[in-house]
């Protein structure tokens, strides 16, 4: 199996595409919350791949016109001075400036997040830089509370050693727990209600006991949060709304 990445443009949006060449007979198109996918038989010629990418653009445009919600995860947000960023129970006023500087910087001053962006970046790069800075700054503001809640849940449940608690941007999952007892949570989770955040915290702490998703693992989660399925549903339904 071989994979490579490229881009297409559909409904005016540049979309990342993951192309997979594998043992199969047909070609299949798909859309996830992170990318467009194109799966094809291994050994096809380059001109065939290009034709399929062209057909993929047509297919994606049609699907996104029929289901506009599919576009939302790919629409980059723009930020300007005076905007209000609401993350959970906290609100931040944005102060954004773009000027002659070599790098992008940002800091939290009271309730205001000040972003200083470089005019050397193109619009896509500016959006990505703002997103990265906002995630980092909000993570720093929330970290003491999140850290306390992780320790509190651990004390009330499994009481396992925790090496570190990390809060950083991750789009591929809401959290993870390593074999070295590092608990990682995505800053996207901060947009969710606290009871949903608690579910993800409990979920990752349960991995300190069971490093898989076996029946034993889910029994542990259900023991301390019987309605965890409702929290899972909330995350699936509101995934696109939880982002910077």
C-alpha positions as CSV (number, residue, x, y, z in Angstrom):
1,X,0.0,0.0,0.0
2,X,1.2,3.5,-0.9
3,X,-0.1,6.9,0.2
4,X,0.5,10.4,-0.9
5,X,-1.2,13.8,-0.3
6,X,-2.3,16.5,-2.7
7,X,-5.1,19.1,-2.9
8,X,-8.2,19.8,-4.9
9,X,-10.5,22.8,-5.1
10,X,-14.2,22.3,-4.7
11,X,-16.9,24.9,-4.0
12,X,-14.2,27.5,-3.8
13,X,-12.3,25.8,-1.0
14,X,-8.9,24.2,-1.2
15,X,-9.2,20.7,0.3
16,X,-6.5,18.3,1.3
17,X,-6.6,14.9,-0.4
18,X,-5.2,11.6,0.8
19,X,-4.6,9.2,-2.1
20,X,-4.2,5.6,-1.2
21,X,-2.9,3.0,-3.8
22,X,-3.7,-0.5,-2.5
23,X,-4.8,-3.9,-3.5
24,X,-8.4,-3.3,-4.7
25,X,-10.3,-3.4,-8.0
26,X,-12.3,-0.3,-7.9
27,X,-11.9,3.4,-7.1
28,X,-13.6,5.0,-4.1
29,X,-14.1,8.6,-3.1
30,X,-14.7,9.8,0.5
31,X,-14.9,12.8,2.8
32,X,-13.9,12.9,6.4
33,X,-13.8,15.8,8.9
34,X,-10.1,16.3,8.1
35,X,-9.6,15.5,4.4
36,X,-11.0,14.1,1.1
37,X,-9.9,10.5,0.4
38,X,-9.3,8.8,-2.9
39,X,-8.6,5.0,-2.9
40,X,-7.4,3.3,-6.1
41,X,-5.8,0.0,-7.3
42,X,-2.1,-0.2,-6.9
43,X,-0.1,0.1,-10.2
44,X,-2.4,2.6,-12.0
45,X,-0.7,5.1,-14.3
46,X,-0.2,8.8,-13.4
47,X,-2.7,10.0,-16.1
48,X,-5.3,7.8,-14.6
49,X,-4.7,9.3,-11.2
50,X,-5.1,12.8,-12.6
51,X,-8.4,11.8,-14.3
52,X,-9.6,10.5,-11.0
53,X,-8.6,13.6,-9.1
54,X,-10.6,15.7,-11.7
55,X,-13.7,13.4,-11.1
56,X,-13.1,13.7,-7.4
57,X,-13.4,17.5,-7.6
58,X,-16.8,17.1,-9.4
59,X,-18.0,14.6,-6.9
60,X,-17.0,16.6,-3.8
61,X,-18.5,19.7,-5.2
62,X,-21.8,17.9,-5.8
63,X,-21.8,16.3,-2.3
64,X,-21.0,19.6,-0.6
65,X,-23.7,21.4,-2.4
66,X,-26.2,18.8,-1.3
67,X,-24.8,18.7,2.3
68,X,-23.4,22.2,3.2
69,X,-22.4,21.0,6.7
70,X,-19.6,19.0,5.2
71,X,-17.9,22.2,4.2
72,X,-17.7,23.6,7.7
73,X,-14.6,21.7,9.0
74,X,-12.6,23.1,6.0
75,X,-13.7,26.7,6.2
76,X,-10.8,28.6,7.8
77,X,-11.9,31.3,10.3
78,X,-10.7,34.9,10.0
79,X,-9.9,37.0,13.1
80,X,-9.9,40.7,13.5
81,X,-9.7,43.3,16.2
82,X,-12.9,43.5,18.3
83,X,-13.9,39.9,17.6
84,X,-15.1,37.9,20.7
85,X,-13.7,34.4,21.1
86,X,-15.9,32.3,23.3
87,X,-14.3,29.1,24.7
88,X,-16.3,27.2,27.2
89,X,-17.3,29.6,30.0
90,X,-14.6,32.1,29.1
91,X,-14.6,35.0,26.6
92,X,-11.7,36.7,25.1
93,X,-11.6,40.0,23.1
94,X,-9.2,39.9,20.2
95,X,-6.7,42.6,19.3
96,X,-5.1,41.6,15.9
97,X,-2.4,43.6,14.1
98,X,-0.5,42.7,11.0
99,X,2.8,44.4,10.3
100,X,6.5,44.3,9.5
101,X,7.9,41.6,11.7
102,X,9.7,38.3,11.2
103,X,7.4,36.1,13.2
104,X,3.9,35.7,14.7
105,X,3.5,36.3,18.4
106,X,0.6,36.5,20.8
107,X,-0.2,37.0,24.5
108,X,-3.1,37.2,26.9
109,X,-3.4,40.6,28.7
110,X,-6.3,40.6,31.1
111,X,-9.3,39.4,29.0
112,X,-7.7,40.4,25.7
113,X,-5.7,38.2,23.4
114,X,-3.2,40.3,21.4
115,X,-2.0,38.7,18.2
116,X,0.9,40.3,16.2
117,X,1.1,38.7,12.8
118,X,3.7,39.1,10.1
119,X,2.6,40.6,6.8
120,X,5.1,38.2,5.0
121,X,2.5,35.5,5.3
122,X,-0.3,34.8,2.9
123,X,-4.0,34.7,4.0
124,X,-3.9,30.9,4.6
125,X,-0.7,31.1,6.6
126,X,-2.2,34.0,8.6
127,X,-5.2,32.0,9.5
128,X,-3.1,29.0,10.5
129,X,-0.8,31.2,12.6
130,X,-3.7,32.9,14.4
131,X,-5.3,29.5,15.1
132,X,-2.1,28.1,16.5
133,X,-1.5,31.1,18.7
134,X,-5.1,31.2,20.0
135,X,-5.0,27.5,20.9
136,X,-1.7,27.9,22.7
137,X,-2.8,31.0,24.6
138,X,-6.2,29.6,25.6
139,X,-4.5,26.4,26.6
140,X,-2.2,28.3,29.0
141,X,-5.2,30.1,30.5
142,X,-7.2,26.9,31.0
143,X,-4.3,24.6,32.0
144,X,-4.4,25.0,35.8
145,X,-8.1,24.2,35.9
146,X,-7.8,21.2,33.5
147,X,-4.8,19.8,35.4
148,X,-6.7,20.0,38.7
149,X,-9.7,18.2,37.2
150,X,-7.6,15.4,35.8
151,X,-6.0,14.9,39.2
152,X,-9.4,15.1,40.9
153,X,-10.9,12.5,38.6
154,X,-7.9,10.2,39.0
155,X,-8.1,10.5,42.8
156,X,-11.8,9.6,42.7
157,X,-11.4,6.7,40.3
158,X,-8.2,4.7,39.4
159,X,-5.6,6.4,41.4
160,X,-2.8,5.6,39.0
161,X,0.5,7.5,38.7
162,X,0.3,10.3,36.1
163,X,3.6,11.5,34.6
164,X,2.2,14.6,32.8
165,X,-1.0,16.3,31.7
166,X,-0.7,18.0,28.3
167,X,-3.2,20.4,26.7
168,X,-2.5,21.1,23.1
169,X,-4.2,21.4,19.7
170,X,-5.0,18.0,18.1
171,X,-7.6,17.5,15.4
172,X,-7.3,13.8,15.0
173,X,-8.7,12.9,18.5
174,X,-10.0,14.5,21.6
175,X,-7.4,13.0,23.9
176,X,-4.9,10.2,24.3
177,X,-3.0,8.4,27.0
178,X,0.5,6.9,26.5
179,X,2.0,3.8,28.0
180,X,4.2,6.2,29.9
181,X,1.2,7.6,31.8
182,X,1.1,10.9,29.9
183,X,-2.5,12.2,29.6
184,X,-3.0,14.4,26.5
185,X,-6.1,16.5,25.8
186,X,-7.0,18.5,22.8
187,X,-7.6,22.2,23.2
188,X,-10.7,21.7,20.9
189,X,-12.2,19.9,23.9
190,X,-12.4,23.3,25.7
191,X,-15.4,24.3,23.5
192,X,-17.4,21.4,24.9
193,X,-19.6,21.4,28.0
194,X,-17.7,20.5,31.2
195,X,-19.5,17.2,31.6
196,X,-18.3,16.2,28.1
197,X,-14.8,17.3,29.0
198,X,-15.1,15.1,32.1
199,X,-16.0,12.2,30.0
200,X,-12.9,12.5,27.8
201,X,-10.8,12.9,31.0
202,X,-12.3,9.8,32.4
203,X,-11.9,8.0,29.1
204,X,-8.1,8.7,29.0
205,X,-7.6,7.9,32.7
206,X,-9.3,4.5,32.1
207,X,-6.5,3.8,29.6
208,X,-4.1,3.9,32.6
209,X,-5.7,0.6,33.5
210,X,-6.7,-0.7,30.1
211,X,-4.6,0.5,27.1
212,X,-7.2,-0.7,24.6
213,X,-10.9,-0.4,24.0
214,X,-11.8,-3.8,25.3
215,X,-15.0,-4.7,27.1
216,X,-13.1,-4.3,30.3
217,X,-12.2,-0.8,29.3
218,X,-15.8,0.3,28.6
219,X,-16.9,-1.4,31.8
220,X,-14.5,0.9,33.7
221,X,-15.8,4.0,32.0
222,X,-19.5,3.0,32.5
223,X,-18.8,2.3,36.2
224,X,-17.9,6.0,36.9
225,X,-20.1,7.6,34.1
226,X,-23.1,5.4,33.2
227,X,-24.3,8.0,30.6
228,X,-21.0,8.2,28.8
229,X,-22.7,7.2,25.5
230,X,-24.6,10.6,25.5
231,X,-21.2,12.4,25.8
232,X,-19.9,10.4,22.9
233,X,-22.9,11.4,20.8
234,X,-22.4,15.1,21.7
235,X,-18.8,15.0,20.5
236,X,-19.8,13.4,17.2
237,X,-22.6,15.8,16.5
238,X,-20.7,18.9,17.5
239,X,-17.2,18.1,16.3
240,X,-17.1,20.8,13.7
241,X,-18.1,23.5,16.2
242,X,-15.2,22.7,18.5
243,X,-12.3,24.5,16.9
244,X,-10.4,27.7,16.8
